[in-house]
Amino acid sequence: MDISLKNVEYRYQANTPFERLAVSDVSIDIPSGTYLAIIGHTGSGKSTVLQHLNALLKPTKGSVVIGSREIKANRKEKNLKGVREKVGIVFQFPEHQLFEETVEKDICFGPMNFGVSENEAKERARAAIQLVGLSEDILEKSPFDLSGGQMRRVAIAGVLAMEPEVIVLDEPTAGLDPRGRKEIMDLFYSLHKKKNLSTILVTHSMEDAARYADKIVVMHQGKVFTKGTPEEIFSNPQALIDLGLDVPEVVGLQLRIEKAFQTKFSRISLSEDELAEMVAGFLEGGSRK
């Protein structure tokens, strides 16, 4: 499912004394099957953009096209259920949204709310719990008897049981240790490939953006500052540093190596192996590839 934001503006509490412009003139195309990362400081507009992707927010100017559905400013929109069924959002700390007495009931809640029969919802729950790496026997347990990591996976299974075509991730690794973060991000990447999903990741982690995304959008002060492939974005690290953003650790290490040896490699490295290869080539006096 393709998604396109066209000159989107959004104002919170519009036409009140508390009106605040959150995003302005945002245009982003997300072709089906893309893995897009949206990065930027807190307050840059990332989360506001995210909530337009399944019509939780509707633009005050411009339009959002989600599949065959166009959501335009100043137009009353009806029957947005179909949009929200196809675009699943995993919010920060999704485990805080668990509420049912068993894991199975919690996962079934979303599909049944969209009209899926109880039997089909249970089948989806069994499939989804396996997709997130948990065993079926956990379905009969209370979600509140699980570990934090298991609870997060259950919450993710609840989104997957809706069988979305697009999955939106809002800082999905918040609060996890490095190992847990890698496990969850690898899980989403595996699902992205296996289910041919469009995936939109909103993150502060430059490492995750560099490692997993096909395209990156950099937000700054409510606008799109720049967009491109990870190689294009991180090939100009100074622009990100000037915005007060971090760069991936491997990019920072490359900058320090280049400074120490007073040289400039021909391209930016997005992995430790790639940087090691370039440094080895430089030290051997070969081409700096």
Phi, psi and omega per residue, in radians:
M1 nan 2.141 3.098
D2 -1.380 2.533 3.025
I3 -2.267 2.432 -3.140
S4 -2.479 2.199 3.008
L5 -1.748 2.233 -3.068
K6 -2.116 1.864 3.076
N7 0.881 0.802 -3.051
V8 -1.349 2.279 2.957
E9 -2.115 2.524 3.026
Y10 -2.451 2.289 3.091
R11 -2.072 2.163 3.033
Y12 -1.318 2.449 3.122
Q13 0.884 0.841 -3.129
A14 -1.018 2.541 3.104
N15 1.097 0.522 3.018
T16 -2.268 2.912 3.085
P17 -1.095 -0.268 -3.089
F18 -1.757 0.244 -3.114
E19 -0.975 2.368 3.125
R20 -2.440 2.219 3.087
L21 -1.362 2.111 -3.093
A22 -1.737 -0.812 3.093
V23 -2.418 2.663 -3.090
S24 -2.519 2.309 3.027
D25 0.936 0.788 -3.136
V26 -1.571 2.090 3.074
S27 -2.189 2.086 -3.123
I28 -2.459 2.276 3.029
D29 -1.843 2.280 -3.125
I30 -2.189 1.583 3.119
P31 -1.117 2.673 3.113
S32 -0.963 2.367 3.122
G33 1.530 -0.017 -3.138
T34 -1.314 2.556 2.919
Y35 -1.924 1.812 -3.068
L36 -1.884 2.310 3.007
A37 -1.877 2.356 3.056
I38 -1.973 2.079 -3.079
I39 -2.131 2.776 3.136
G40 2.752 2.901 3.127
H41 -1.156 2.813 2.929
T42 -0.977 2.275 -3.115
G43 1.579 0.040 -3.116
S44 -1.398 -0.208 -3.139
G45 1.897 0.039 -3.092
K46 -1.007 -0.900 -3.056
S47 -1.210 -0.543 3.074
T48 -1.144 -0.767 3.073
V49 -1.037 -0.795 -3.126
L50 -0.933 -0.774 -3.051
Q51 -1.289 -0.197 3.012
H52 -1.426 -0.276 -3.000
L53 -1.283 -0.316 2.990
N54 -2.341 0.484 3.000
A55 1.166 0.431 2.936
L56 -1.138 -0.603 2.961
L57 -2.068 2.590 3.075
K58 -2.054 2.421 -3.015
P59 -1.101 2.548 3.012
T60 -1.503 -0.297 2.938
K61 -2.557 2.706 3.122
G62 1.450 -2.837 -3.095
S63 -2.656 2.784 3.065
V64 -2.211 2.185 3.101
V65 -1.843 2.091 -3.121
I66 -2.097 1.794 -3.023
G67 1.114 -2.153 -3.139
S68 -1.635 0.029 -3.052
R69 -1.798 2.245 3.071
E70 -1.912 2.236 3.128
I71 -1.946 1.993 -3.021
K72 -1.937 2.679 3.076
A73 -1.124 2.592 3.033
N74 1.077 0.496 3.073
R75 -2.333 2.279 3.139
K76 -1.256 2.178 -3.096
E77 -1.818 2.363 -3.141
K78 -2.021 2.693 3.005
N79 0.923 1.111 3.113
L80 -1.551 0.068 -3.104
K81 -1.020 -0.723 -3.112
G82 -1.089 -0.648 3.092
V83 -1.125 -0.805 -3.059
R84 -1.262 -0.381 3.059
E85 -1.273 -0.587 -3.063
K86 -1.577 -0.273 3.127
V87 -2.104 1.806 -3.117
G88 -1.643 2.389 3.140
I89 -1.994 2.248 2.992
V90 -1.816 1.859 -3.104
F91 -1.413 2.970 3.037
Q92 -1.004 2.463 3.125
F93 0.851 0.988 -3.086
P94 -1.073 -0.380 3.137
E95 -1.118 -0.357 3.108
H96 -1.228 -0.210 -3.131
Q97 -1.639 -0.024 3.086
L98 -1.238 2.456 -3.082
F99 -2.616 -0.299 -3.063
E100 -1.376 2.945 -3.064
E101 -1.381 -0.404 3.048
T102 -2.259 2.773 3.103
V103 -1.057 -0.754 -3.114
E104 -1.035 -0.804 -3.134
K105 -1.104 -0.647 -3.133
D106 -1.150 -0.761 -3.137
I107 -1.203 -0.607 -3.115
C108 -1.283 -0.353 -3.014
F109 -1.001 -0.858 -3.099
G110 -1.066 -0.962 3.126
P111 -0.988 -0.745 -3.128
M112 -1.165 -0.562 3.091
N113 -1.129 -0.429 3.109
F114 -1.714 0.255 3.008
G115 1.672 0.109 3.103
V116 -1.323 2.466 3.141
S117 -1.160 2.781 -3.116
E118 -1.072 -0.732 -3.130
N119 -1.104 -0.789 3.119
E120 -1.144 -0.677 3.119
A121 -1.065 -0.671 3.123
K122 -1.184 -0.662 3.070
E123 -1.101 -0.747 3.107
R124 -1.107 -0.662 3.137
A125 -1.094 -0.746 3.128
R126 -1.115 -0.716 3.131
A127 -1.187 -0.738 -3.077
A128 -1.178 -0.654 -3.096
I129 -1.177 -0.556 3.068
Q130 -1.277 -0.625 3.117
L131 -1.058 -0.574 -3.119
V132 -1.614 0.166 3.004
G133 1.458 0.410 3.100
L134 -2.012 2.760 -3.111
S135 -1.544 2.737 -3.079
E136 -1.103 -0.455 -3.087
D137 -1.160 -0.231 3.127
I138 -1.310 -0.295 -3.072
L139 -1.069 -0.526 -3.099
E140 -1.543 -0.067 -3.120
K141 -1.481 2.788 2.990
S142 -1.297 2.368 3.111
P143 -1.074 -0.372 -3.076
F144 -1.495 -0.030 3.036
D145 -1.696 0.042 -3.068
L146 -1.641 2.879 3.028
S147 -1.258 2.892 3.135
G148 -1.029 -0.738 3.133
G149 -1.136 -0.695 3.114
Q150 -1.164 -0.684 3.122
M151 -1.077 -0.705 3.141
R152 -1.139 -0.705 3.121
R153 -1.149 -0.636 3.080
V154 -1.107 -0.768 3.125
A155 -1.076 -0.689 3.096
I156 -1.151 -0.690 3.100
A157 -1.047 -0.620 3.108
G158 -1.086 -0.620 3.085
V159 -1.278 -0.750 -3.120
L160 -1.137 -0.525 -3.138
A161 -1.152 -0.308 3.065
M162 -1.315 -0.172 -3.100
E163 0.960 0.958 -3.127
P164 -1.256 2.726 3.008
E165 -1.611 -0.360 3.134
V166 -2.263 2.379 3.058
I167 -2.174 2.255 -3.081
V168 -1.951 2.218 -3.028
L169 -2.020 2.010 -3.127
D170 -1.778 1.699 -3.118
E171 0.819 1.020 -2.983
P172 -1.204 -0.242 -3.112
T173 -1.810 0.203 -3.115
A174 -0.976 2.277 3.076
G175 1.453 -0.018 -3.134
L176 -1.623 2.648 3.046
D177 -1.318 2.952 -3.065
P178 -0.961 -0.702 3.137
R179 -1.148 -0.799 3.133
G180 -1.100 -0.652 3.131
R181 -1.101 -0.792 -3.137
K182 -1.122 -0.713 -3.137
E183 -1.068 -0.776 -3.113
I184 -1.197 -0.740 -3.131
M185 -1.175 -0.675 3.075
D186 -1.132 -0.636 3.090
L187 -1.065 -0.841 -3.141
F188 -1.114 -0.668 -3.140
Y189 -1.172 -0.683 3.095
S190 -1.095 -0.749 3.115
L191 -1.149 -0.668 3.113
H192 -0.997 -0.777 -3.121
K193 -1.320 -0.804 -3.033
K194 -1.176 -0.700 -3.069
K195 -1.714 0.011 -3.121
N196 0.945 0.823 -3.110
L197 -1.463 2.714 2.782
S198 -1.516 2.283 -3.084
T199 -2.177 2.251 3.094
I200 -2.095 2.054 -3.085
L201 -1.901 2.073 3.013
V202 -1.731 2.092 -2.961
T203 -2.655 2.688 2.946
H204 -1.629 -0.184 -3.024
S205 -1.489 1.910 3.093
M206 -1.177 -0.546 3.112
E207 -1.066 -0.803 -3.122
D208 -1.155 -0.703 3.117
A209 -1.085 -0.756 -3.117
A210 -1.218 -0.643 -3.005
R211 -1.378 -0.643 -2.948
Y212 -1.916 -0.499 -2.938
A213 -1.424 2.593 2.955
D214 -1.479 -0.668 -3.117
K215 -2.325 2.664 3.117
I216 -2.282 2.399 2.985
V217 -2.010 2.250 3.094
V218 -1.804 2.085 3.106
M219 -1.711 2.501 3.094
H220 -2.646 2.131 3.107
Q221 0.897 0.762 3.027
G222 1.413 0.102 3.140
K223 -2.220 2.825 3.003
V224 -1.350 1.991 -3.142
F225 -1.367 -0.798 3.086
T226 -2.834 2.879 3.079
K227 -2.671 2.681 -3.114
G228 2.918 -2.973 3.067
T229 -1.276 2.837 3.056
P230 -0.947 -0.703 3.134
E231 -1.081 -0.733 3.130
E232 -1.174 -0.755 -3.094
I233 -1.162 -0.809 -3.039
F234 -1.525 -0.057 3.019
S235 -1.288 -0.222 3.061
N236 -2.128 1.132 -3.046
P237 -1.080 -0.523 -3.098
Q238 -1.096 -0.588 3.117
A239 -1.092 -0.678 3.107
L240 -1.241 -0.708 3.124
I241 -1.089 -0.677 3.115
D242 -1.116 -0.471 3.077
L243 -1.430 -0.076 -3.083
G244 1.462 0.270 3.116
L245 -1.638 2.705 3.021
D246 -1.371 2.918 2.931
V247 -2.091 2.802 3.098
P248 -0.956 2.570 -3.088
E249 -0.967 -0.689 -3.103
V250 -1.167 -0.574 3.087
V251 -1.205 -0.754 3.080
G252 -1.055 -0.686 3.106
L253 -1.138 -0.713 3.114
Q254 -1.079 -0.724 3.139
L255 -1.083 -0.693 3.140
R256 -1.196 -0.680 3.111
I257 -1.131 -0.781 3.128
E258 -1.064 -0.681 3.128
K259 -1.181 -0.746 -3.105
A260 -1.117 -0.660 -3.089
F261 -1.724 0.073 3.137
Q262 0.867 0.916 -3.137
T263 -2.417 3.066 3.102
K264 -2.487 2.053 3.107
F265 -1.283 2.782 -3.006
S266 -1.291 -0.317 3.126
R267 -2.668 2.899 -3.135
I268 -1.492 2.536 3.121
S269 -1.698 2.358 3.098
L270 -1.960 0.096 3.064
S271 -2.530 2.717 3.138
E272 -1.098 -0.673 -3.126
D273 -1.113 -0.726 -3.132
E274 -1.140 -0.725 3.121
L275 -1.158 -0.734 3.133
A276 -1.048 -0.674 3.133
E277 -1.144 -0.729 -3.138
M278 -1.192 -0.703 3.121
V279 -1.136 -0.724 3.116
A280 -1.073 -0.732 3.116
G281 -1.105 -0.671 3.125
F282 -1.160 -0.781 -3.092
L283 -1.192 -0.484 3.088
E284 -1.449 -0.057 3.097
G285 1.423 0.233 3.125
G286 -1.520 -2.879 3.128
S287 -1.219 2.581 -3.106
R288 -1.566 1.202 -3.054
K289 -1.801 nan nan
